[in-house]
Amino acid sequence: METRQDIGGVRIKRPLKISWVGTCAWIVFVQGVVLGITFAGIQIPDESLDAEVLSVIKKWMERPQIVVFEKNIAPHLSLFITKELTKAGFFATNIISNNVFDDETKLELISTTTSVDVSNVVSGELLKISVESTGDTISLTTRAGKIVFESEEDFKSGFLKYFSTNTSFDHTTTGLSENTPDLGPETLVYDSKSHKLYITVPTGIPLIVVPEYINFVPAVVTMDGSFYKNKVLYMSEKIQYQVDSLPFLYTGYSILTENYILNLRTGKKEAVSSVPIFGWDKYIIYADGSVGDLSLTWKLKVSNTPLDFLMVENMLYLLDVTKNVYAVNLKTRKVIFAGTFEDAICFDYDEHSATVILRALKENYVLSVNGSIKVDRTESFFKNDFPNKRLYPTFTNVKDFGFGFFYEGVYLGNSIFFMFISKGVLNIVTDVGTWQVKITKKD
């Protein structure tokens, strides 16, 4: 980026390469009025900024602000830094930069008005730190000096302690106990396709931007396509029910929740024997290893607690926590294969040969209805792809970094309630909302 180029109201004196990152936000006030938000080059129009959104923005802006210059920092680590600084009471702004951080790096506001208030964003007292990843090491530079962490784990365990010890800056106390982390004000979610801003629960970061290839719904979406928000399940404008437990499915005559099945004819609640953990079109997989259909009238006990599973056409392949593997023909509703593989890890699907492969530590197996066929081990699968924070079922490509869930670098939330596939779309229901991603059908 050229020197002194205007970036949505904020001018950078030195040339910086600004890139997309899921945690950075510039909020510009002119004569007490918010003109908009520039989020790493994405201008959020002022028509998206209603009174409730402005109230959330104000809460963040009331916090002391800190600029984090990042170089070669992965999206999940950038978010970790923001969360840690939120815990300390700050509002963090992250900037991707190819420049070496030093005290000469300045931020200058440009505006055609004479009265501008951007809190301490342009103040000479603005706190700045720099984080750079080189190989396995991560360096942290503050006004007090520089420290190099030998690994990502060392950085995550020592970042906040070093920052708090070596930074002299007055910040507001959160009033929370040590066992209750400060998640800050509510998080805003910006959908760049619809130019809408949604207010969601506090997550520790100010703003999430929804990428083009993901659809975001600011509510819980159930397997039948209903919406659940503020303890109300909306099937249509005319059909709504008060539900005090997280719903998974509305059948027309009953509602399946995490705690009970509500009979809509009698009003009676029947406690669920096992919680649903995944839905796949017409079928539900339960935590006790059972498989059922959406009518809730059929259920088959298949295994112990499922670990990984994969569905191809009418076949369900399931690996449980005791390393037992099952193949279930959903059309005939029978288990047609069962075996034990002590070193089994997960399933994979070979698109070229249209086969299901059971990945194991020592060797892999091609599964068939008559048994299993031993094949050569693929070492790179475990070296480069697993267990790199991947969440079961592994085909979803969702990762758990301990401080948040991610899909291809996109932060989804702090908790995942449920996942299901419907009409070729993976729905990931989190504390933030429902994230919908198109998947390639395996057939």
N, C-alpha and C positions, 0 to 999 in steps of 0.2 A: 504494500500500500504506500502511496506517495506521502512524503512529509507534509504535515499540516492539512491533510485531507479531512473534510468534515465527515464525521461519522454520526449522523443522526443527532446533531446538537453537541457532540463532544469531539473536540479537536485534539489529535495526538501530535505533539511536537516532533517526536522522533518517529521514523518509519517503523510501523508495526504491521505484521501480517495477522489480520483478524480472521478467525475461523469460527465455525459453528461449534458450540459446546453447550451442554445441557444446563449450565448453572449461571451463566453471566447475564446481567441485566443492567441497562442504564435507564434510569427514570428521570425525565426532564420536567422541571416545573418552570413556568414563565408567569410572573406576576401572580403566583399562587394557584395557577391553573395548569393541570397536567396536559401537555401537548401530545404525549404519546410515550411509548416505550420502544427503545431500540435494543433489540436482543440479538447481539452478535451480528448486526447488519440487517436484522429483520425488523422492519418498522411496524409496530402494532398501531392501527389507526385509533384516533381518539374516540370514535363512535363505539369502540369496544370497551371503553372505560366508563362503566356506570358507577353509581354511588358506592355500591358494595365493593367493587373492585378497587376503587380509589381509597376506600377505608383500609383494605388489606395493604395496598401500596404504602399508605401513610405509616402503618405499623412497622413495615420493614425500614422505611426511610428514617424513622425515629431512632433506629439503632446506629451506633457508630459504624462507619463503613470502612472496608479494607479492600484494597486491590491486590489480586493475586496474579502475578505474571507467571505463565506456565510454558514450559518447553518440553515437548515429547511426553506429555502427560496423558495417559489413557483416560477416556471418558469416565470410567467408574472411579478412578483415583481423583479426578477433578471434583466429582460429586462428593467423595469422601472428605476432601479438604473443605468444601463448602459446609458440609454437615458439622464438621468439627468446629469450624469458626462460628457457626450458628450456636452451638453449645456454649461457646464462650461469650455469647451475647452480641455478635457482630452481624452485619449484612455484607456478605462477601460478593465481590464482582470479579469474575475470572476472565483473564485475557490470554489468548494464545499468542505467543510471541516468539520470533526467532532471534530476537535481540537479547544480549546479555543484560540482565537487570543491573542498574546502578542508580545512584541518587539523582542523576541528571535527567532521568526519565520523568517527564512532566505531563500532566493532563491539563488541558486548557479548554474552557467552555467558550463556544462561539454562539452568538445570538444577535438578532436584529433589534431586540428590545433593550431597554436601559435598566430594567429591573428583573434580575434573574436570581432565583434561589434554588440551588441544587445541594442544600445541606453542606456537608463537608467534602463533597466529591472533588471540588476544585481547590479545596483549602490546602495550604502548604503543609498542614498538619496531617493530611491524609496518610493513613498507615499503608505501607506497601510491603509485600513480601514476594519472593520469587521461589518457584519450585521447578527443578529440572531433573529429568530422568536420563541417565546415561548408562546403557547396558543394564546391569542388575541394580546399580546404585541410584539413589535419589538424593539430591542436595536441596537444602532449604536455606535460603538467604534472608536474613532480617537486618534491621538496623544494627543489631548487636553483633552480627557476624554470620558465619556460614558453618553448617554442619552437614556431614555426608552420612546417610543411612545406607547400610550395606545391602538391604533388601526391601521389598515392598512391605513385608510384614514388620520389619523393624521401623519403617517409616510410619506405618499406621499405629503402632504401639507407642511411638515416641513423639509424634508430631505435635500434638496439643500440649504435652508436658513441656517440650522445648520452647514452643511458641509462648506459652504463658509465663515461663521462667525468664525468657530473654527479651520480652517485649514490654516496654513501658508505655502503657496506654490506658487511660481511664475508660472503662466500659461499664454499662449498666448491668446490675445483677439481675438474674432471672427470677429469683425467689423460689427456685425449685431445689429439691434435695439432690444429693449426689447420685442417688439411685434413680432419679427421674431426669433423663436427658432433656435439654431444652431443644424443642423442635421448631421454635420460632413461631411467627404468625402463620396463617393459612398459606398454603401453596397455590399459586395460580397456574393453570394449564392453558396454553395458547395453541389453538388449532389454526395453523397457517392457511389451511384450505378454506375454511369458513370465516376466518378472521374473528373468531369468537374466543373470549376469555372465560374460563370457568374457575370457580373457587372450590378448592377441595380441602381435605384435612391437612393440618401441619405435618410436613415430612422432613423438615430441616433445610429445605432449599426454597428460594423465592419463586422460581419460575421453571416450568417444564414446557418445552416446545414439541409438539407432535409432528413427526416427520411425515412426508407425503405418502409413504407406503403403509402407514398405520392409521386406522380409524379409531378415534377416541369417543367413548360415550361416558358422560359424567354421571354414571349411575351403575348399579349392578344389573347386568343383563343375564336373564335366566335362559335355560336350554330351549324353552319354547319361544323366546324372543320378547318376553315381558321385561319391564323395567322396574327396579326397586330402588326407592330413594326416600329418606326420612321416614322409614318404617311403613311405607305404603307401596304395595305391589300394583303396578299399572299394566293391565292386559289391553285395555283400550280406554277411550275417553269415558265410556259408560261403565266399564267393569274395573273396579278397584277394590283392594282388600287391605285392611290393616294387618300387618304381619310383624311379630316381635322377634322373629328368628330369621337368620339369613336364608332366603329362598333359593332353591336350585331349579325347580320345575313346577309349572302350572299345567295340570292335565285337563282342566275343564270341570272336574268334579273334586279335585283334591290339590293340595299344594305341598310339595316335598321341601322341607327345610333341613337345616343341619341338626335340629333337635327333635323334630316331630313331623308327622304327616297329618295335615289338617284336612278332615273330611268336610267339604263345603256343604254337603247335604244335611249332615247332622250337627256340624260344629264341633265334633269331638276331635281331640288330638291323640294320635298314637305315636308313642316314642319310637324313634328309629333305632333299629338294632345295630346299624353301622352307617357311618357318614359317607356320602358320595365323595369321591376324590377326583373323578374325571368323567366327562361325558363325551361320547363319540357317536354323533348322529342319533341313531335309534337306541343306543345302549348306554348304560351307566356302569361304571366300575366303582366298587365300594371298598372301604378301608379294610374290611375283613377278608377280602379276596373273592367276594361274590360279584356276579355279573347279572344285571337285570335289564329290562326294557323300559321304555318311557310310559307304558301303561301302568307300571308299578304292580302288575299282577303276576309277573314271572321273575324268578331269581334263581340263579344256579351258584352254589358254593364251589369255587374252583381251586383256591389256593389259600395259603396264609397271606399276611399283609403284602400287597403288591409292591415291588420295587420299580421295575420297568415294564412297559408293555407297548405293543404295537398292533394295529389293526390293518389288515390288508384284505380287501374285498370282504368275504364272509368269515375270515379267520382272525381270531384274537390270539396273539402270542403274549404270554405273561410270565415274568420272572418274579418270584417272591423273595422275601428277606431270608429265607432258609435255603436259597439257591436252587429251589425246585423250578422247573420250567414246564409250562403247559401250553398246548395248542387246543383252542376251542373252536369248533365249527358252530358258528352262531346261527346258521340256517337250520341245522339239525339239533342244535342246543346240546351238544355232547362234547366231552373232553376226548380228543382223539389221540393225544400224545402227552405223556408225562415222563419226566426224567430229572435227575439231579446232576448239576454241574457245579462243583465246589468253588471253582474260580470264575464263575460267570459274573459279568459286570453289567452288560446292557445289550439291547438289540440294535441292529443296524439294518438298512435296506439297500440292496444293490439294485439300482435302477436298470443297469445294463442286462443283468441276468434275471431280473424280477424275482429275486430270492431274499428271504429273511435270514439274517446272519446273527447268531448269538456270539457276542464278543466276550472273550475270556482272557485271563492274564497270560496263559501259556499258549493257547491256540483258539481258533474260532471254529464255529460249527454252522453248517447250513442246515436249517431245520426243514423237515419234511413230515408229511402225515404218517409215515411209516417208521420214523426214527430220526437219527441225526447222522450227518456225514462230517467227519473231521476234515478241516482245511488248514492251509498254512496260516500262521499268525501274521497279522498286519501290525507291526511294531509302532508305526507312526501314529496309529489311531490313539494309543494311550499316551505316547510321548507328547503329542501336540494338541490333542483334542479332548482328552479325558484323563483325570477328573477335574478339568479346569473350571471349577465352580459350577459345572452343569447340574441342572435340577432334573430330577425324574418327573415325568418320562423324558428321556434325553432327546427325543426327536423334536421337541418343542424349541430347542436351542435357548431356553430361558436359563439364566445364570444367577446364582445366589452368592453375593460377595460378603455376606454377613451384615452389611449395613444397608442393603437394598437389593431389589431384583431388577435384572436388566434383560432386554432383548436386543441383540445386535448393537450394544452400546447405548440403547435408549433406556433411561430410568423409568421403571413401571410403578414403583412404590415400595413401601417397607414391609408389606404383608401381601401374600397371595391367598385368596380365599378358595378359589376354585378355577378349573380350566375345562373347557369343552370345545369340541369341534362340531360345527354345524354348517352344512352346505359348502364345505371346503374352506371355512374360515375358522382360525384358532381364536378363541375368546379367552383372554387372561383377565380374570376378575381380581382386582387388588383394592387396597384401601383408598387409592386415588380415584379409581373408576374402572371401566372395562376397556381393554386394549384389544383391537381386532386386526388380525393379520391373515392374509390369504396364504394358503399352503398348497403345495403340490400334492395332488391326490395320488396315492400309491395304488396302482392297479395294473 
